[in-house]
């Protein structure tokens, strides 16, 4: 009996010394603080900010059938369910990160989402209809000031330096570039990519000045293969828009280079920059290999490959649209956005750094834990 008592004392002392997270005898003795998550980008990360701005329905997804699976109602997300940013938050043991413009929300200790559908790294991309990257940065600076006011300098600095900053932007800039003849004729691909990546770099530097150190910067997938940018050749032979794909690949190369340069310039700057391009291309062209049945046609929309952005019947007078029977069979939900199932696959790759993807320096799991 005495031996047993002494053993319990030793165990309790050991637990108290280590402050283990799981606790002893089933009781938690220390609660680990989670790293916050701050999110910037366009429609692939927008969880509802555009619900609260004066924009057209083309840049909104707050109507059926968006959100039909996971949420059972539209939330403003351009998908049937969750986005990559939602799933990453779950992996990081965080609650879903709400949109910055959500009325009544002002507790930023877990982070906040600034992303806006249609947004570009360039202010002129969909100007007046979306919150461009610089505007999102301005909102972040407001949050940073509030955190310092509420938490004090020391605690706010700790939160900001331990937080992870997710950025996914550029696709809208390139679609606008390719489809805008005057812009296309006046600038080379290299010049335009330099402008986009330059703005991304500037925003990263500004976040760094406010304390940010850990960044997840997503490259661009095979943008020319989304249903909305496919063309149909005679004989029903489909092809991707290879010009858009070429500029996507150029963006990824330049972005990787500028991030490498930043790492040499900014002390303690660490990042994850996965290359999803080849993986995404394989999923689209060999969907059955990845558990899908359809990689080219969207689940929701109209026209060839349901590539016309009519999903929900509320855009530009386009009231008619088709909706697939089983969304989990599809890679794309609408003309330009993935299904939750595809988002889950990309999120898992980015989080766990499997051999399918070469991430630079860190995967997201490592970023959260470092």
C-alpha positions in Angstrom: 0.0 0.0 0.0 2.8 2.4 0.9 4.7 1.5 -2.3 1.6 2.2 -4.3 1.1 5.6 -2.6 4.7 6.5 -3.3 4.3 5.5 -6.9 1.3 7.8 -7.3 3.2 10.7 -5.8 6.1 10.1 -8.2 3.7 10.0 -11.2 1.9 13.1 -10.1 5.1 15.0 -9.7 6.3 13.8 -13.1 3.1 15.0 -14.7 3.3 18.4 -13.0 6.9 18.8 -14.1 6.3 18.1 -17.7 2.9 19.8 -17.9 1.8 17.2 -20.3 -1.1 18.1 -22.6 -3.1 14.9 -22.2 -3.1 15.0 -18.4 -2.6 12.2 -15.9 -5.4 9.8 -14.8 -7.5 11.3 -17.5 -7.4 14.9 -16.3 -5.8 17.7 -18.3 -3.2 19.7 -16.4 -2.1 22.0 -19.2 -4.0 23.3 -22.2 -1.8 23.9 -25.3 -2.2 27.2 -27.0 -3.1 26.9 -30.7 -1.5 28.9 -33.4 -3.9 31.4 -34.9 -4.7 31.3 -38.6 -5.0 34.4 -40.8 -6.3 33.8 -44.3 -5.9 36.0 -47.5 -7.0 35.3 -51.0 -9.9 34.9 -53.6 -12.9 32.6 -54.0 -11.0 29.4 -53.1 -10.6 30.8 -49.6 -13.6 33.2 -49.2 -15.9 31.8 -46.5 -18.4 34.6 -46.8 -16.8 38.1 -46.9 -18.5 38.9 -50.2 -21.9 38.3 -48.5 -21.3 41.7 -46.8 -20.0 43.9 -49.6 -21.8 45.6 -52.5 -21.0 43.3 -55.4 -22.8 41.4 -58.1 -24.1 37.8 -57.8 -21.3 36.7 -60.0 -19.0 37.2 -57.0 -21.3 35.7 -54.5 -22.2 32.1 -53.6 -24.8 32.7 -50.9 -27.6 30.8 -52.7 -28.5 27.2 -53.4 -26.9 24.8 -54.4 -23.7 26.2 -52.9 -23.0 24.6 -49.5 -25.5 21.8 -50.1 -23.4 19.0 -48.6 -21.4 19.8 -45.5 -23.5 22.8 -44.3 -26.9 21.9 -45.9 -27.3 25.6 -46.7 -25.4 28.3 -48.6 -22.7 30.1 -46.7 -20.9 32.2 -49.3 -18.4 29.5 -50.1 -17.8 28.7 -53.8 -18.2 24.9 -53.3 -20.7 22.3 -52.2 -19.0 22.3 -48.8 -15.8 23.3 -47.0 -12.8 25.0 -48.5 -9.1 24.3 -48.0 -8.9 27.0 -45.4 -11.7 25.3 -43.4 -10.1 21.9 -43.5 -6.6 23.2 -42.6 -8.2 24.9 -39.5 -9.7 21.5 -38.5 -6.3 19.8 -38.9 -4.8 22.5 -36.7 -7.4 21.9 -34.0 -8.9 25.3 -34.6 -12.6 26.2 -35.1 -13.7 27.3 -38.5 -12.2 30.7 -39.1 -15.0 33.2 -39.8 -15.0 36.0 -42.4 -13.6 39.4 -41.2 -16.8 41.2 -42.3 -19.2 38.9 -40.4 -21.3 41.3 -38.3 -20.6 41.1 -34.6 -17.3 39.1 -34.9 -14.3 40.7 -33.3 -12.5 38.0 -31.4 -9.4 37.4 -33.4 -7.4 35.1 -31.1 -7.9 32.1 -33.4 -7.4 34.2 -36.5 -9.7 35.6 -39.1 -10.4 35.2 -42.9 -10.0 38.2 -45.2 -10.4 36.4 -48.5 -12.8 37.8 -51.1 -14.2 36.0 -54.2 -12.9 37.7 -57.3 -10.0 39.4 -55.5 -6.6 39.8 -57.2 -3.1 40.7 -56.1 -3.6 43.7 -58.4 -6.1 46.4 -57.4 -7.5 46.7 -60.9 -8.6 43.0 -61.0 -12.4 43.1 -60.6 -12.0 46.5 -59.0 -15.1 47.6 -57.1 -16.5 44.1 -56.9 -14.0 42.4 -54.6 -11.6 43.1 -51.8 -8.1 43.1 -53.4 -5.1 41.9 -51.6 -4.0 45.3 -50.5 -7.4 46.0 -49.0 -7.2 42.6 -47.1 -3.8 43.7 -45.8 -5.4 46.9 -44.5 -8.0 44.8 -42.6 -5.2 42.7 -41.1 -3.5 45.9 -39.9 -6.8 46.8 -38.1 -6.9 43.4 -36.5 -3.2 43.7 -35.4 -3.9 47.0 -33.7 -6.9 45.6 -31.9 -5.0 42.6 -30.7 -2.2 44.8 -29.3 -4.8 46.9 -27.6 -6.7 44.0 -26.1 -3.9 41.6 -25.3 -1.0 43.9 -24.7 2.2 44.1 -26.6 3.9 40.9 -25.3 0.9 38.6 -25.8 -0.1 40.1 -29.1 3.5 39.7 -30.4 3.5 36.1 -29.4 0.2 35.4 -31.1 1.2 37.2 -34.3 4.6 35.5 -34.5 3.2 32.0 -33.8 0.3 32.4 -36.2 0.2 30.9 -39.7 -0.7 33.2 -42.7 -2.3 31.4 -45.6 -2.4 33.1 -48.9 -4.0 31.9 -52.2 -4.2 34.6 -54.8 -3.3 35.3 -58.5 -5.8 33.2 -60.4 -8.2 36.0 -60.9 -5.4 38.3 -62.1 -4.5 35.9 -64.8 -8.0 35.1 -66.0 -8.6 38.9 -66.2 -5.3 39.3 -68.1 -6.0 36.6 -70.7 -9.6 37.8 -71.3 -8.7 41.5 -71.4 -7.4 42.2 -74.9 -5.9 45.7 -74.0 -4.0 44.3 -71.0 -2.9 41.3 -72.9 -1.5 43.3 -75.8 0.3 45.9 -73.7 2.3 43.6 -71.4 4.3 40.4 -71.7 3.5 37.3 -69.6 6.8 37.8 -67.7 6.0 41.5 -66.9 2.5 40.7 -65.7 3.6 37.8 -63.6 6.2 40.1 -62.1 3.5 42.6 -61.1 1.3 39.9 -59.5 4.1 38.2 -57.5 5.6 41.6 -56.6 2.4 42.6 -54.9 2.2 39.3 -53.1 5.8 39.8 -51.9 5.0 43.3 -50.7 2.1 42.1 -48.7 4.2 39.3 -47.1 6.8 41.9 -46.1 4.1 44.1 -44.5 2.7 41.2 -42.5 6.3 40.3 -41.5 6.7 43.9 -40.2 3.6 43.3 -38.0 5.1 40.1 -36.5 4.2 37.4 -39.0 6.8 34.8 -39.5 5.1 31.6 -40.8 3.5 31.6 -44.2 1.7 29.1 -46.4 1.6 30.5 -49.9 -0.3 28.4 -52.4 0.7 28.3 -56.0 -1.7 28.1 -59.0 -2.9 24.8 -60.3 -3.8 24.0 -64.0 -6.0 27.0 -64.2 -6.5 26.5 -68.0 -8.3 23.2 -67.3 -11.2 24.6 -65.2 -14.5 24.0 -67.0 -15.0 27.7 -67.6 -11.8 28.0 -69.6 -12.0 24.8 -71.6 -12.7 25.0 -75.3 -14.5 22.4 -77.4 -13.0 21.5 -80.7 -14.7 19.9 -83.7 -15.5 16.3 -83.0 -16.1 17.0 -79.2 -12.4 16.8 -78.4 -11.8 18.9 -75.4 -8.6 20.7 -74.5 -7.4 22.9 -71.7 -6.5 26.6 -72.3 -2.8 26.1 -72.7 -2.0 29.8 -72.6 -3.5 30.1 -69.2 -1.7 27.0 -68.1 1.6 28.4 -69.3 1.1 31.6 -67.3 0.1 29.5 -64.3 3.4 27.5 -64.4 5.3 30.7 -64.9 3.7 32.2 -61.8 4.6 29.2 -59.8 8.3 29.4 -60.9 8.6 33.1 -60.2 6.8 32.8 -56.9 9.1 30.0 -55.7 12.1 32.2 -56.7 10.9 35.4 -54.9 10.0 33.4 -51.7 13.5 31.9 -51.7 14.9 35.4 -52.0 12.7 36.6 -49.1 14.0 33.7 -46.9 17.5 35.2 -47.4 16.3 38.7 -46.5 13.9 38.2 -43.6 15.2 36.7 -40.4 13.1 33.8 -39.0 10.9 33.9 -42.2 9.6 30.3 -42.9 7.1 29.2 -45.5 5.4 26.4 -47.3 4.9 26.7 -51.0 3.6 23.4 -52.4 3.5 22.7 -56.1 0.1 21.2 -56.8 0.2 21.7 -60.6 1.2 18.2 -61.7 -1.0 16.5 -59.1 -4.0 18.6 -60.2 -3.3 17.9 -63.8 -3.3 14.2 -63.1 -6.6 14.3 -61.2 -8.3 16.1 -64.1 -6.9 13.8 -66.7 -7.1 10.5 -64.7 -9.9 11.1 -62.2 -10.6 7.4 -61.6 -7.0 7.0 -60.3 -7.9 9.4 -57.5 -11.4 8.2 -56.7 -13.4 10.5 -59.0 -15.5 9.8 -62.0 -15.5 13.2 -63.7 -12.5 15.5 -64.0 -13.5 17.8 -66.8 -17.1 18.7 -66.4 -18.5 20.7 -63.5 -21.2 19.4 -61.2 -23.2 22.6 -61.5 -23.6 25.0 -64.4 -24.6 25.0 -68.1 -23.1 24.8 -71.5 -20.2 22.7 -72.6 -18.6 21.0 -69.5 -21.1 23.1 -67.5 -18.5 25.8 -67.9 -20.9 28.7 -68.0 -21.1 30.3 -64.6 -24.9 29.8 -64.1 -24.9 27.6 -61.0 -27.8 28.6 -58.8 -29.5 30.5 -61.6 -28.8 34.0 -60.2 -26.0 35.3 -62.3 -26.6 37.7 -65.2 -30.1 36.5 -66.0 -28.9 32.9 -66.4 -31.7 31.1 -64.6 -31.3 27.7 -66.2 -28.6 25.3 -65.0 -27.8 21.6 -64.5 -26.9 20.0 -61.2 -25.2 16.6 -61.0 -26.7 13.7 -58.9 -23.6 12.8 -56.9 -21.2 15.7 -56.2 -18.5 13.4 -54.8 -17.9 12.0 -58.3 -16.7 15.4 -59.5 -13.5 17.4 -59.2 -15.2 20.7 -60.0 -18.3 21.9 -58.4 -19.0 24.9 -60.7 -17.2 26.5 -63.7 -14.1 27.4 -61.7 -14.2 26.0 -58.2 -13.5 22.5 -56.7 -15.8 20.2 -54.8 -15.2 19.7 -51.1 -13.9 16.2 -51.8 -11.1 17.6 -54.0 -10.4 20.4 -51.4 -10.0 17.6 -48.9 -7.4 15.9 -51.0 -5.4 19.0 -51.6 -5.6 20.0 -47.9 -4.3 16.6 -46.9 -1.3 16.9 -49.3 -0.5 20.4 -48.0 -0.8 19.4 -44.4 1.1 16.1 -44.5 3.6 16.7 -47.3 3.2 13.3 -49.0 5.6 12.3 -51.8 3.1 13.4 -54.4 3.8 17.0 -53.7 7.2 18.8 -53.3 6.6 21.5 -50.7 9.4 24.0 -50.1 10.9 23.8 -46.6 7.8 23.0 -44.6 4.4 21.4 -44.8 1.6 23.1 -42.9 1.7 20.7 -40.0 5.3 21.6 -39.5 4.5 25.3 -39.8 1.9 25.1 -37.0 4.2 23.1 -34.8 7.5 24.9 -35.3 
